[in-house]
Amino acid sequence: MAQPAVTITQRGVDRILSGHVWIYRTDVSEVPEVEPGAAVAVLDRRKRFWGQALYSSMSQIALRLLTREKRLFDRGFLAERIAAAAAYRNTIVEGAQAYRVVASEGDLLPSLIVDRYGGHFVVQTFSQGMERLKPEVVDILREQFAPLAILERNDAAVRALEGLPEQKSVLFGEGASDVVIEEDGVKLRYNLMGGQKTGGFLDQRENRAAAAKYAHGRALDCFCYTGAFALALARHCESVLGVEISHDALEAARHNHELNGLGNMEWKEANCFDYLKAADQAGERWDTIVLDPPAFARQKSAVEPALRGYKELNLRALKMLKAGGYLVTCSCSFHVSEADLLEAVASAALDAHRTVVVVERRTQSRDHPILLTVPETHYLKCLILRVL
């Protein structure tokens, strides 16, 4: 049976030539009778072949390009892509037990996420096409990794754009809600069915290790979630205070604290903006501060207020840092560029009357690859700064 074909406009062709893997519905000119989520050939109006893509009948991203090759994208092709992604991780994860195995567009498998937590794998399928391929993904993971269990965390609201329900389930094996993983000598308990993303923030793994190299003295971790940054700092600092507004997250942080048996840590349930303001007014001083807030700008229209928020946070932190102290400040808002974040921090430094040196400019961990021609894959910015 011949593969169905979708015809795109010249603007759609131009997007492919620019290296992007998304083609919007407005750039699709002709769609035959195609099943939602089917793999289709992509043609221009002159019937020239431009690749194969997953077709969505609902999303504004109508086509997600899989390959420019004419070879049929079948189970064997999918298995090769997953194996290639895993082989790359073997060169960069450096013994990590929890990391991203497949990073969607970054591994040329758009809308597919596979995270590994020891012997447990967590899958997310964010398009009709990957949802349709999910059984094959599970079989391939079983063949290539012999996992203890495979779970799905398809409870993200973005699935509604594809007409897909939110759901969580065990796809293979006996699912475990809590898994203990060791990261750079720190034990962390991940809730695979209830934690953020697929259980935790694996994209900050390398940034936590980098921050630990500079951490010293009295440390503050704001937006600490379940304590991963705080625990990474604790082995290098006299004391660490973790601040978090979520009661459940803070309880998990306390459990992680107990797992590691460290005596130099405290936790505070509070709004971090309010806490920083009160601590500044009280004359608190710190040697190391980490700011890892949630995304402030989920839409482009929210960039301006987001930048005000980043400036306020960094202003408070810079005012409280001792000379020679380090600030680790992050943004996971795709719509806020690194240049935007640097400008906000520079403005904060001027207002705080502090001289600041950029020590490191970092992104998400390397197991979350950035596809150069797909700017959406570069979302996490992490600056390590030193106050003179």
C-alpha positions in Angstrom: 0.0 0.0 0.0 1.4 3.4 -1.0 2.3 5.9 1.7 -0.2 8.8 1.9 1.2 12.1 0.8 0.6 15.6 2.1 1.3 18.7 -0.1 2.9 21.8 1.4 3.4 25.3 0.2 6.7 27.0 -0.7 6.7 28.5 2.7 6.6 24.9 4.1 9.4 23.9 1.9 11.4 26.9 3.1 10.9 25.8 6.7 12.3 22.4 5.8 15.3 24.0 4.0 15.9 26.2 7.1 16.4 23.0 9.1 13.2 23.2 11.2 11.1 20.0 11.7 7.7 21.6 12.2 5.4 22.5 9.4 2.3 24.5 10.4 -1.2 23.9 9.1 -1.2 27.2 7.3 1.7 25.8 5.2 -0.2 22.7 4.1 -2.1 23.0 0.9 -3.5 19.6 0.3 -4.3 16.7 2.6 -5.8 13.5 1.2 -7.7 11.1 3.4 -5.1 10.5 6.0 -5.5 8.8 9.4 -4.6 11.0 12.4 -1.0 10.3 13.4 -0.1 8.6 10.2 3.4 8.8 8.8 3.1 10.6 5.4 5.3 11.6 2.5 5.7 15.4 2.2 5.5 16.8 -1.3 5.5 20.2 -2.8 3.0 21.4 -5.4 5.2 20.0 -8.2 5.1 16.6 -6.4 8.8 16.8 -5.4 9.6 14.7 -2.3 10.8 16.6 0.8 10.7 14.0 3.5 8.4 12.0 5.8 6.5 13.3 8.7 3.9 12.5 11.4 0.6 14.1 10.5 -1.7 15.7 13.0 -5.4 16.3 12.2 -5.8 18.8 15.1 -2.6 20.6 16.1 -1.4 23.8 14.4 1.8 21.9 13.9 0.3 19.7 11.2 3.5 17.9 10.2 6.5 16.9 12.4 9.4 15.9 10.1 11.0 12.5 10.8 13.5 12.2 7.9 14.4 13.6 4.5 15.1 10.1 3.3 12.8 8.1 1.0 13.3 5.0 3.0 10.0 4.2 4.7 9.8 5.2 8.3 8.9 1.9 9.8 9.6 0.0 13.1 13.1 -0.7 12.0 13.8 3.0 11.3 12.3 3.9 14.7 14.4 1.3 16.5 17.6 2.7 14.8 16.7 6.3 15.9 16.2 5.2 19.5 19.4 3.1 19.5 21.3 6.1 18.1 20.0 8.4 20.8 21.0 5.8 23.5 24.5 5.5 21.9 25.0 9.2 22.2 24.0 9.1 25.9 26.6 6.5 26.5 29.3 9.0 25.5 28.1 11.8 27.8 26.1 10.7 30.8 29.2 9.6 32.7 27.7 7.0 34.9 24.5 8.8 35.6 21.6 6.6 36.7 18.8 9.1 35.7 18.9 10.9 32.4 17.0 11.6 29.1 17.4 8.8 26.6 15.2 10.4 23.8 14.8 14.1 23.7 12.1 14.6 21.0 13.3 17.0 18.2 16.8 16.9 19.6 17.0 13.3 18.6 15.0 13.6 15.4 12.0 11.9 17.1 9.7 14.8 17.4 7.1 14.7 20.3 8.7 11.6 21.9 10.3 11.8 25.3 12.0 8.8 27.0 13.6 9.3 30.5 15.5 6.7 32.4 15.5 6.3 36.2 17.7 3.3 36.8 15.8 0.3 35.5 12.5 2.3 35.1 11.7 4.1 31.9 9.1 6.9 31.6 7.6 7.7 28.2 5.8 10.8 27.0 4.0 11.0 23.6 2.9 14.5 22.7 1.4 14.1 19.2 -1.1 11.9 17.5 1.7 10.3 15.6 3.9 9.3 18.6 0.8 8.2 20.5 0.1 5.9 17.6 3.7 4.6 17.7 3.7 4.1 21.5 3.2 0.3 21.4 6.2 0.0 19.1 8.2 2.4 21.3 7.5 0.2 24.3 8.5 -3.0 22.5 11.8 -1.4 21.3 12.6 -0.2 24.8 12.1 -3.7 26.1 14.3 -5.1 23.4 17.1 -2.6 23.7 17.2 -2.0 27.5 15.5 -4.9 29.3 13.9 -2.4 31.7 12.2 -3.4 35.0 9.2 -1.2 34.0 8.0 1.3 31.5 5.5 4.0 32.6 3.8 6.8 30.7 3.4 10.3 32.0 1.0 11.7 29.5 -0.6 14.0 31.9 0.6 17.2 30.2 -1.9 19.7 29.1 -0.2 20.1 25.7 -1.7 16.8 24.6 -5.1 18.6 24.4 -3.8 20.4 21.3 -3.6 17.0 19.6 -7.0 15.9 20.8 -5.3 13.4 23.2 -6.4 12.7 26.8 -4.2 13.2 29.8 -3.3 9.8 31.3 -0.8 8.1 33.5 -0.3 4.3 33.4 2.2 1.4 33.6 2.9 0.2 30.1 5.1 -2.7 31.0 6.3 -4.5 34.2 5.5 -3.5 37.8 5.4 0.3 38.1 7.1 1.9 41.1 5.8 5.3 42.2 9.1 6.1 44.0 12.6 5.2 42.7 15.8 6.1 44.5 18.6 7.3 42.2 22.2 8.3 43.0 23.5 11.5 41.3 27.1 12.5 41.9 27.0 10.8 45.3 23.6 12.3 46.3 20.6 10.0 46.8 17.4 11.4 45.3 13.9 9.8 45.5 11.9 10.5 42.3 8.1 10.1 42.2 7.6 8.8 38.7 3.9 9.1 38.8 3.5 12.3 40.6 6.6 14.4 40.3 7.2 17.3 37.8 7.8 16.3 34.2 8.6 12.6 34.3 9.5 12.6 38.0 12.1 15.3 38.3 14.3 17.9 36.6 16.9 15.8 34.8 17.8 18.8 32.6 19.5 20.4 35.6 21.7 17.4 36.4 25.0 18.9 35.0 24.2 22.3 36.3 23.8 20.9 39.8 27.3 19.4 39.5 28.7 22.6 38.2 27.2 24.7 41.0 28.7 22.3 43.6 32.2 23.2 42.3 31.8 26.8 43.4 29.5 26.4 46.4 30.9 27.4 49.8 30.0 28.9 53.1 26.4 29.7 53.9 24.1 28.7 51.0 20.5 29.5 50.0 18.5 27.5 47.4 15.3 29.2 46.3 12.5 27.3 44.5 14.3 24.2 45.8 11.5 21.8 44.8 12.6 18.4 46.2 16.1 19.6 47.2 18.3 18.4 44.3 20.3 21.6 44.1 20.4 22.0 47.9 21.7 18.5 48.4 24.4 19.0 45.7 25.6 22.1 47.6 25.4 20.7 51.1 28.6 18.6 50.9 30.6 21.8 50.1 28.9 24.3 52.4 28.7 25.1 56.1 24.9 25.2 55.9 22.1 25.2 53.3 18.6 26.6 53.5 16.1 25.4 50.9 13.0 27.5 50.3 9.9 26.2 48.5 6.2 27.2 48.4 4.9 23.7 47.7 4.3 21.8 50.9 4.4 18.4 49.1 7.6 19.2 47.3 9.2 20.3 50.6 8.1 17.1 52.3 9.9 15.2 49.5 13.0 17.4 50.0 13.0 16.5 53.7 12.8 12.8 52.7 15.8 13.3 50.4 17.6 15.0 53.2 17.0 12.0 55.5 18.2 9.6 52.7 21.5 11.4 52.7 22.0 11.8 56.4 23.3 15.4 56.2 23.1 17.6 59.3 23.8 21.0 57.8 20.4 21.5 56.0 17.2 23.3 56.8 13.9 23.8 54.9 11.4 26.6 54.8 8.0 26.7 53.3 7.5 30.1 51.8 6.9 32.2 48.7 10.5 32.8 47.4 9.8 36.4 46.3 8.5 37.2 49.8 11.3 35.3 51.5 14.0 37.1 49.6 12.5 40.5 50.3 12.2 39.7 54.1 15.7 38.2 54.2 17.2 41.2 52.5 15.4 43.6 54.9 16.6 41.5 57.8 20.2 41.9 56.7 20.8 38.2 55.8 24.1 37.5 54.0 25.0 34.4 51.9 28.1 33.0 50.2 26.1 30.9 47.6 22.6 31.5 46.2 20.7 29.3 43.7 17.6 30.7 41.9 15.8 28.1 39.8 12.3 29.4 39.4 9.5 27.8 37.3 8.9 29.2 33.8 7.7 32.8 34.1 6.9 33.2 30.3 5.0 30.3 28.9 3.8 32.6 26.1 5.6 35.3 24.2 3.2 37.9 25.6 4.5 37.2 29.1 8.1 38.0 28.4 8.0 41.6 29.8 6.5 40.7 33.2 8.8 37.7 33.3 11.8 39.8 32.9 10.6 42.1 35.8 10.3 38.9 37.9 13.8 37.7 37.0 15.3 41.2 37.8 13.6 41.3 41.2 14.8 37.9 42.2 18.4 38.6 41.1 18.4 42.0 42.6 17.5 40.6 46.0 20.0 37.8 45.7 22.9 40.1 44.6 22.3 42.5 47.4 22.6 39.6 49.9 25.7 37.9 48.5 29.0 38.5 50.2 32.0 39.6 48.2 33.4 36.5 46.5 30.0 34.8 46.7 28.4 32.9 43.8 25.0 33.2 42.3 23.5 30.4 40.2 20.5 31.8 38.4 18.3 30.0 35.9 15.5 30.5 33.5 13.5 27.6 31.8 11.3 30.0 29.8 12.0 29.4 26.1 10.6 32.9 25.3 13.3 34.4 27.5 16.6 34.3 25.7 20.0 34.1 27.3 20.6 37.7 26.2 17.3 38.7 27.9 18.4 37.0 31.1 21.9 38.5 31.0 20.3 42.0 30.5 17.9 41.5 33.5 20.8 40.3 35.7 23.0 43.2 34.6 20.3 45.7 35.4 19.8 44.0 38.8 23.6 44.2 39.4 23.6 47.9 38.6 20.7 48.6 41.0 22.3 46.5 43.7 25.6 48.4 43.2 27.5 45.1 42.8 30.2 44.2 40.3 29.5 40.8 38.8 31.6 38.4 36.8 30.1 35.7 34.5 31.9 32.5 35.5 29.9 30.1 33.3 27.0 30.3 30.8 25.3 27.0 30.7 22.2 25.3 29.2 20.3 22.1 29.8 22.3 18.9 30.4 23.8 17.3 27.3 21.2 14.5 27.3 18.7 17.2 26.4 20.4 18.2 23.1 19.8 21.5 21.3 19.0 21.1 17.6 20.8 24.2 16.1 18.0 24.9 13.6 15.1 24.3 16.0 15.4 27.2 18.6 12.6 25.7 20.7 15.0 22.9 21.8 17.1 25.5 23.7 14.9 26.5 26.6 17.1 26.3 29.8 19.6 29.0 30.6 21.9 28.8 33.6 24.3 31.5 34.6 27.0 31.0 37.3 28.1 34.5 38.5 30.6 35.7 41.0 30.3 38.9 43.0 33.5 40.9 43.4 
